[in-house]
Amino acid sequence: MRVLLLTGPPAHYMAPPLLGETQIIAGPDWPDAQTPDGEWVTLRTPVGEYDIATLLAKIPSSQRPDAIVSLVDSSWRNLPKNLALFRGPKALLVADTHHQTSPLIGMFKYAATEPYDRIIFLYDRHHLPFFQSAGFRNLHWFPGLTLPHDDATVRAARARKRAPRLAFVGQAGKIHPQRARLLAALRAADLPVDQRPLPQRDALDFYGDSLLGFNASLNGDLNLRVFEIIASGAALLTDRLASESGLFRLFTEGKDIFTYGSVDELVERATHALAHPRETAKVGHAGAALFDRLFNAPLRRAAFQELLVNGTPAPAFAEEATTPVRKYFTGDTDRLLQTMMVYEGVQELHRTEEKVRVVLTPGVEEDVTAVCATLPRVQVVRGPVSTEAHIAIFTRDDEIVPAEINAPRIWCCNALPQDRAVLNDYLAPAGFTPVSDDVAVLCRIAPVVPVASAPAEEGSPMQQLAS
């Protein structure tokens, strides 16, 4: 199969996976490059939106792709348009809807405007039901798909003797405050943490030389580092994600991975693992065996092509295609979209805070609880708005006293458009101001990230989706 892979990340940051027997890679950081025989290897695209007609016009018939695969993330650097022009199978790889500006609403809008045959979630399985509830179809989960390494490279990285250290490759700067807190706690406990800035290929070797590999997701995502570490044969120590993430659909705690749910538990687990190297090495071997069985390179490529062409998911990840997932708000897309705008704000709090507390009054729908619970460090409680929380959620039927609200952010989850002016006036004396024209969210302080307006134009598919 000849694949045209459209991607936003540059190779030095995230090398692309090999999804076809032959492949042309295109993106804003890739040059126009050809082999000595004149065959295209890479093509440059504009940053953001571009028409694939211009791209396809450059490719000769001998290299005409059989399929187009678009990796789109919330940086919005790669937004191919006019996909209807291409008659072969087309797949959208959904990445990084767990952070940045309006990641879910923006992805809803993009996916609604282009005719992809498959929409495949890479790192955020917990967001798949949101898309299904919004009316999208042909949704699939394929963890580990973007791992760029072949099997020979993976095997070569697995050292017979491993250094007794906790290896980590990745960022821990201002966009990773939780990860920075965790690394600081490990160092404060005098544990042998070895953090290095390495390219992907070198990172695999580094993990392969280490007894234990540390991972902390950016924001509740089942990230690629999970698969890099188990591929290397190091024992994986990773944060315990929500059940919707799929982490425990793939792995078993204490058998092929270790997990932690707090700073104290991380230090305890790391200390025990390093003090018991034989036990830890056994977990690393089990993780590597699982990788070889479920995620080896030929299997990844063959399973992806079968999914792309025939819609048949790999058996290990087939549940979304065979079992109905939860449909939020019984198909009421207007309620869903409003909730997604608020969820994006809660998700951003989850990125920055160690714990996020959400209080719901008794009349708030259970679906709101379920949506919030897809973030592992969010604590949802039922109670009055006087309960201390990061955000208080109430209904238009609740009788609230503005002075008793004990949260800097509030949301009237079922407010009607005509209610908002009254609500704003009622809460203004307590210091609350509205932050959105589309959803009844008010803040006492400037929000971490302003609640986004739904990016819908008159008559667009996004507007129809929300109608």
C-alpha positions in Angstrom: 0.0 0.0 0.0 1.2 3.5 -0.9 0.4 5.9 1.9 0.5 9.7 1.9 1.0 10.7 5.6 0.1 14.2 6.5 1.5 15.3 9.8 2.1 18.4 11.9 5.1 17.4 14.2 8.6 17.6 12.8 10.8 14.5 12.7 13.2 15.7 15.4 10.2 15.9 17.8 8.2 12.9 16.8 9.3 10.6 14.0 6.4 9.4 11.8 5.4 5.7 11.9 5.6 3.5 8.8 2.0 2.8 7.8 2.5 1.6 4.3 4.9 -0.4 2.2 5.8 2.9 0.6 5.1 6.3 2.1 5.3 10.0 1.3 5.4 12.3 4.4 4.0 15.8 4.1 3.8 18.5 6.7 4.9 22.1 7.4 8.3 21.1 8.7 9.2 18.7 5.9 11.1 19.8 2.9 10.3 19.1 -0.7 12.7 16.2 -1.2 13.1 13.5 -3.9 15.2 10.5 -4.5 17.9 10.6 -7.3 15.3 8.9 -9.4 12.8 11.7 -8.9 10.4 10.0 -6.5 9.0 12.1 -3.8 10.1 11.3 -0.2 8.7 14.3 1.6 6.6 17.4 0.7 6.2 20.7 2.4 2.7 22.0 3.3 1.6 25.3 4.6 1.1 25.7 8.4 -2.6 25.2 9.2 -5.2 24.8 6.4 -4.2 23.7 2.9 -6.0 22.1 -0.1 -4.8 18.6 -0.8 -5.4 19.2 -4.5 -2.1 21.2 -4.6 -0.3 18.4 -2.9 -1.7 15.6 -5.1 -0.9 17.6 -8.2 2.9 17.3 -7.4 2.8 13.5 -7.1 3.2 11.5 -10.3 0.9 8.7 -11.2 3.6 6.1 -10.4 3.5 7.3 -6.8 -0.2 8.1 -6.6 -1.2 7.2 -3.0 -3.7 4.4 -2.3 -4.7 6.0 1.0 -4.3 9.3 2.8 -3.7 9.4 6.6 -3.9 12.8 8.4 -2.5 13.2 11.9 -4.2 16.2 13.4 -3.5 17.5 16.8 -4.6 20.5 18.8 -1.7 22.6 17.6 -3.7 22.9 14.4 -0.5 23.0 12.3 -1.8 20.3 10.0 -5.3 20.9 8.7 -5.7 19.3 5.2 -8.9 20.3 3.4 -10.8 19.1 0.4 -10.4 15.4 1.2 -13.5 14.6 -0.8 -11.2 15.1 -3.9 -9.4 11.8 -3.0 -11.4 8.7 -3.8 -9.3 6.2 -1.8 -9.6 5.4 2.0 -8.9 8.3 4.3 -8.1 8.1 8.0 -8.0 10.9 10.6 -5.6 10.2 13.4 -6.8 12.2 16.4 -4.0 13.3 18.7 -3.6 15.5 21.8 -7.2 16.6 22.5 -6.1 16.6 26.1 -4.5 20.1 26.0 -4.0 23.4 24.2 -6.7 25.8 23.0 -10.2 24.4 22.5 -8.9 21.0 21.6 -12.2 19.1 21.6 -14.4 21.7 20.1 -11.8 22.4 17.5 -11.5 18.7 16.6 -15.3 18.4 16.4 -15.3 21.2 13.9 -12.5 19.9 11.8 -13.8 16.3 11.7 -17.3 17.4 10.8 -16.0 19.2 7.7 -14.0 16.5 6.1 -15.2 13.1 4.8 -12.8 10.7 6.6 -13.6 7.0 6.4 -12.1 6.2 9.8 -11.5 8.4 12.8 -8.8 6.8 15.0 -7.9 7.9 18.5 -4.2 7.5 19.5 -3.7 8.8 23.0 -7.1 9.9 24.3 -9.5 7.0 24.2 -11.5 8.6 27.0 -12.6 11.3 24.4 -13.9 8.8 21.9 -17.4 8.6 23.5 -17.7 12.4 23.3 -17.3 12.1 19.5 -19.8 9.2 19.3 -22.3 11.2 21.4 -21.8 14.1 18.9 -22.9 11.9 16.0 -19.5 10.8 14.6 -19.2 7.3 13.3 -16.4 4.9 12.3 -14.5 5.7 15.5 -11.6 3.5 16.6 -8.8 3.3 19.1 -5.3 2.2 18.1 -2.8 2.7 20.9 0.9 2.5 20.1 0.2 3.1 16.4 2.6 6.0 16.1 5.7 4.2 17.5 8.3 4.8 14.8 10.7 1.9 15.6 11.0 -1.4 13.7 11.4 -4.6 15.5 15.1 -4.9 14.9 15.7 -1.5 16.6 13.5 -2.5 19.5 15.3 -5.8 20.1 18.7 -4.1 19.8 17.7 -1.6 22.6 17.1 -4.4 25.1 20.3 -4.6 27.2 21.0 -7.8 29.1 22.3 -5.8 32.1 20.4 -2.8 33.2 21.5 0.2 35.3 19.6 0.5 38.6 18.0 3.8 37.8 14.7 5.4 37.1 15.0 6.6 33.5 13.0 9.5 32.0 13.1 11.2 28.7 10.7 14.1 28.2 9.8 17.6 29.1 9.1 18.8 32.7 8.8 22.6 32.1 6.0 25.0 32.5 3.4 23.0 30.5 4.1 20.0 32.7 3.6 21.2 36.3 2.3 17.9 37.6 5.2 16.0 36.1 7.7 18.5 37.6 6.1 18.0 41.0 6.5 14.2 40.7 10.1 14.4 39.5 10.9 16.7 42.4 9.5 14.3 44.9 11.5 11.4 43.5 14.7 13.5 43.8 13.8 14.6 47.3 13.6 11.0 48.2 17.2 10.5 47.0 16.1 8.0 44.3 18.4 7.6 41.2 16.3 9.6 38.7 18.1 10.0 35.4 16.4 12.6 33.2 17.9 13.2 29.7 16.8 15.2 26.7 17.2 12.7 23.9 15.8 12.1 20.4 13.4 9.1 20.1 15.9 6.6 18.8 18.4 7.4 21.6 15.6 7.4 24.2 14.7 3.8 23.3 18.4 2.7 24.0 18.4 4.7 27.2 15.3 3.0 28.5 16.7 -0.3 27.3 19.8 0.2 29.5 17.6 1.0 32.6 15.8 -1.1 35.1 12.9 1.2 35.5 11.2 3.7 33.1 9.2 6.6 34.6 6.2 8.1 32.9 3.7 10.8 33.9 1.1 11.8 31.4 0.7 15.4 30.4 -3.0 15.3 31.1 -4.6 11.9 31.6 -3.5 10.6 28.2 -2.1 7.2 27.3 1.0 8.6 25.8 3.6 7.1 23.5 6.2 6.9 26.2 4.2 4.0 27.7 5.0 1.9 24.6 8.6 3.1 24.2 9.3 1.9 27.8 7.7 -1.5 27.5 9.2 -2.0 24.1 12.7 -1.4 25.6 12.1 -4.1 28.3 12.4 -1.6 31.2 9.7 -1.9 33.8 7.2 0.8 33.3 6.2 3.0 36.3 3.3 5.2 35.1 0.4 7.3 36.5 -2.8 5.5 37.0 -5.3 6.8 34.4 -9.1 6.7 34.4 -10.6 3.4 33.3 -11.8 5.1 30.0 -8.2 5.7 29.0 -7.8 1.9 28.1 -4.6 1.6 30.2 -6.0 -1.4 32.1 -7.5 -2.9 29.0 -3.9 -3.5 27.8 -1.9 -4.0 31.0 -2.2 -5.7 34.4 -0.9 -3.9 37.5 2.1 -5.7 39.0 2.3 -8.1 36.1 3.5 -6.1 33.1 3.5 -2.5 34.5 3.6 -0.6 37.8 1.3 2.3 38.4 0.9 5.1 41.0 -2.0 7.4 41.9 -0.3 10.1 44.1 3.1 11.6 44.9 3.5 9.4 48.0 2.6 6.3 46.1 5.0 7.1 43.3 7.9 7.4 45.8 6.8 4.2 47.5 6.5 2.2 44.3 9.8 3.5 42.9 11.7 2.8 46.1 10.3 -0.8 46.2 11.0 -1.4 42.5 14.6 -0.3 42.7 15.2 -2.2 46.0 13.9 -5.5 44.3 15.6 -5.6 40.9 14.7 -9.2 40.1 11.0 -8.6 40.7 11.2 -5.4 38.7 13.1 -7.1 35.8 10.4 -9.7 35.7 7.7 -7.0 35.2 9.9 -5.5 32.5 10.2 -8.8 30.7 6.5 -9.3 30.8 5.9 -5.8 29.4 8.3 -6.5 26.6 6.6 -9.9 25.8 3.2 -8.1 25.7 4.7 -5.5 23.3 6.1 -8.2 21.0 2.7 -10.0 21.0 0.4 -7.0 20.5 2.5 -4.2 19.1 5.2 -5.6 16.9 5.8 -3.5 13.7 4.4 -5.9 11.1 1.3 -6.4 13.2 0.8 -2.7 13.7 1.1 -2.0 10.0 -1.1 -4.9 8.9 -3.7 -4.2 11.5 -3.8 -0.5 10.6 -4.2 -1.3 6.9 -7.0 -3.8 7.6 -8.8 -1.2 9.6 -8.2 1.5 7.0 -9.4 -0.5 4.0 -12.0 -2.8 5.5 -13.0 -1.2 8.8 -11.9 -4.3 10.7 -10.2 -3.3 14.0 -7.4 -5.3 15.6 -9.0 -7.8 18.0 -7.1 -6.3 21.0 -8.6 -2.9 20.4 -12.0 -3.9 18.9 -14.3 -3.1 21.8 -15.3 0.4 20.5 -16.4 -1.1 17.2 -18.3 -4.0 18.7 -19.7 -2.7 22.0 -21.7 0.5 22.3 -19.9 3.0 24.4 -21.7 5.5 26.7 -23.7 8.0 24.8 -23.8 11.2 26.8 -26.9 13.3 27.1 -29.0 10.8 25.0 -27.9 12.4 21.8 -28.6 16.0 22.8 -25.7 17.6 21.0 -26.4 21.1 22.2 -26.0 19.9 25.9 -23.0 17.9 24.9 -21.2 20.8 23.2 -21.9 23.1 26.1 -20.5 20.5 28.5 -17.5 20.0 26.3 -16.7 23.8 26.5 -16.7 23.5 30.3 -14.8 20.2 30.2 -12.0 21.9 28.3 -11.6 24.3 31.2 -11.7 21.5 33.8 -9.2 19.6 31.7 -6.9 22.6 31.7 -7.1 22.8 35.5 -6.3 19.1 35.6 -3.1 19.8 33.7 -1.9 22.4 36.2 -3.3 21.2 39.6 -2.4 18.1 41.5 -6.1 17.6 42.4 -9.2 19.2 40.9 -12.4 19.3 42.9 -15.8 19.7 41.2 -19.0 20.1 43.2 -22.4 19.2 41.6 -25.7 20.1 43.2 -28.1 17.1 43.4 -30.1 18.1 40.3 -27.1 18.1 37.9 -27.2 15.2 35.4 -25.1 12.1 36.1 -23.6 12.5 32.7 -21.7 15.6 33.9 -20.2 13.4 36.6 -19.2 10.8 34.1 -17.6 13.3 31.8 -15.5 14.8 34.6 -14.5 11.3 35.8 -12.6 10.7 32.6 -9.8 12.8 34.2 -8.0 10.7 36.8 -7.2 13.5 39.3 -10.6 15.1 39.3 -12.7 14.5 42.4 -16.4 14.9 41.9 -18.6 15.5 44.9 -22.4 16.1 45.4 -23.3 19.0 47.6 -24.3 22.6 47.9 -22.4 25.4 46.2 -21.0 26.3 49.5 -18.7 23.2 49.2 -15.1 24.2 48.5 -14.2 23.4 44.9 -12.4 24.6 41.8 -15.8 24.8 40.0 -19.3 24.5 41.3 -22.0 23.2 38.9 -25.7 23.8 39.6 -29.0 23.9 37.7 -31.5 26.7 37.0 -33.9 25.1 39.6 -31.4 25.4 42.4 -31.8 28.2 45.0 -28.3 29.6 45.6 -27.0 32.4 47.7 -24.2 34.2 45.8 -22.3 35.0 48.9 -22.1 31.3 49.9 -20.5 30.1 46.6 -17.1 28.6 47.6 -15.6 28.2 44.2 -13.9 30.7 41.8 -15.8 29.2 38.8 -19.5 28.3 38.5 -21.6 26.9 35.7 -25.4 26.8 35.5 -25.5 23.6 33.4 -29.0 23.9 32.0 -29.4 27.7 31.8 -31.5 28.9 28.8 -30.2 31.7 26.7 -32.8 34.1 28.2 -31.6 33.1 31.7 -28.1 34.4 31.3 -28.6 38.1 31.6 -30.6 37.5 34.8 -27.9 35.1 36.1 -25.2 37.6 35.4 -26.9 40.4 37.2 -27.7 38.2 40.2 -24.2 37.0 40.6 -22.4 40.3 39.8 -22.5 41.6 43.4 -20.6 38.5 44.5 -17.8 39.3 42.0 -18.7 36.9 39.2 -18.5 37.9 35.6 -19.4 35.8 32.5 -16.6 34.4 30.4 -18.6 33.0 27.4 -21.4 34.0 25.1 -22.3 30.3 24.6 -22.4 28.7 28.0 -23.4 30.1 31.4 -20.0 30.0 33.1 -18.9 32.8 35.4 -15.6 33.4 37.2 -14.5 35.4 40.2 -11.0 35.4 38.8 -9.7 35.3 35.3 -9.9 31.6 34.2 -6.8 29.6 33.5 -8.0 29.3 29.9 -11.1 31.2 28.8 -14.1 29.0 27.9 -14.1 28.9 24.1 -17.0 30.0 22.0 -18.2 27.2 19.7 -16.5 27.9 16.4 -19.5 27.5 14.1 -20.4 29.5 11.1 -23.9 29.9 9.7 -25.0 26.7 7.9 -21.8 24.8 8.7 -21.8 21.1 9.6 -20.7 22.1 13.1 -23.8 24.3 13.5 -26.0 21.4 12.3 -24.2 19.1 14.7 -25.1 21.4 17.6 -28.7 22.2 16.5 
